[in-house]
Amino acid sequence: MSDTLKAASVTADTLAAFSDAFNRHDADALMNFMTDDCIFDAAGGNEVYGTRFVGKDAVRAAFEAVFKTFPDAHWGHGKHYVAGERGVSEWVFTGTHAEGWRIEAEGCDLFEFCDGLIAVKRAFRKERPKQVA
């Protein structure tokens, strides 16, 4: 990403573009939005914050694992908000798990920004029973 983009503030349009990269399953584009020391807290996991991934390599691997687990993963009906160095994206996640069951659930991401990039992404999603595909 250019120095001009890095110096700019994150906007709702930035978060919409980030969401578009998720829907393309484009890990390279996603990482261009994030700081080198980024943190991703996944929606599930054994810790109070879910499962935490730190640094671009770990975060990229976590995103790619989602794309592999849900080959048709899609985050639709996006609404994006920014207030200073924090932001929110609301969405409906749909996908078919590699084991064949489907999910449709509302969720959101809470973001923290640093120097015009995403430093922290915390994912939250409604827990729903598995749906037969």
N, C-alpha and C positions, 0 to 999 in steps of 0.2 A: 504494500500500500504506500502511496506517496506521502512525503512529509506534510503536504498540504492537507491530505485527508486525515492523517494522524493528529494534526493540530486542531482540526475541526471538532466541534462538539458532536456527540452522538445525538441523533434525532429519531423521531418515530419512523421516518423513512429509512434510516439505517437499520433499525430493528426489523422493518418489513423486508429489506434486502437480505438480512441475516436469515429470516424465516424462509425466504425464497430459496436460499442456498440449501437449507435443510430439506426442502421439498424436492430439490434436484439431487439430493444425496451427494453433495459436492463438498467433501471434507477440506479440500484445498481452499476453496472460497471461504468456508466457515472460519478456518484458522487465520485468514487475512483480517478478520474482524476482531481478533482476540490478542491480548497482550502475551508476551513470551511466558510470563509466570501465571497465566490464567488458571482459574479454578472452575470446575464444573461439579456441582452437587446433583447427582442423579436422583430421580424421583423415588427410587427404591433402594433398599440396603439395610444393613443391620445397625447402623449408627443413627443418631438423632437427626443428622443432616442427610441421610440416605447413604450413598456411596460417593466418596470424594475422589476426584481426579485432579492432579496438579501438574501444570506445565503443558505446553503445546503437544508434545508427543503422547502423553497420557490422555489428554482431552480428545485429541484426534482419534486415538484408538477406541475410546468410549463411544464417540459418535459413529465411527465405522461399525462397531459392534451392534449398535441399534439398527443400522441399515442392513446388516447381515441377518439379524434376528427377525426384523420386519421388512422384508424386501419391498413392500409397497407402502411403507410408512409415509404418512402425510399429516401435516399440521395445517388445518384449514380454519376458515372463519377468523383469521388473525385480526387482532386489535392491538395497537402498540402505543405506549405512552412513555414519555420521558420527563423527568423533573430533576434538573441539575445533573448530578453524577449518578442518578439511579433511573431505572426504567422497568417497565412491565410489558410482557407480551401475553395476551390471552389467546387460546386456540382450542380446537377440537382435534385430538389425535385419533387417527384411524389407521388400522393396519392389520395384516394377517401374519401371525407368528409363524415361524418356520415349521412349527409342529402342527399347523393347520387351523388353530383357533383364531378368532377375530376379536378386536377391541375397538371400541368407540368411546372416548371419554374426554370430558373437558379438562383443561389444564392451564397452567401459566408458568412463565419464567420470570423470576426476579433478577434484575441485573444490577451490577455496579460497574461504573466506567472509570477509566484512567487514561488520560492523554488521548481522548477521542477513540478509544478502543474498549472492548468488553473485557473487564478484568475478572468478573465473577458472574456465573450463570447458575442459578438455583432453580431446578425444575420441580414442579408439583403437578400431580395428575390424580384425578378421581380414581379410586379403586373400585373396579367393577368385576363381576364374575366373568369368566371366560365365555365367549360366545362361539357357538359352532359355526364354522365357515359355510 
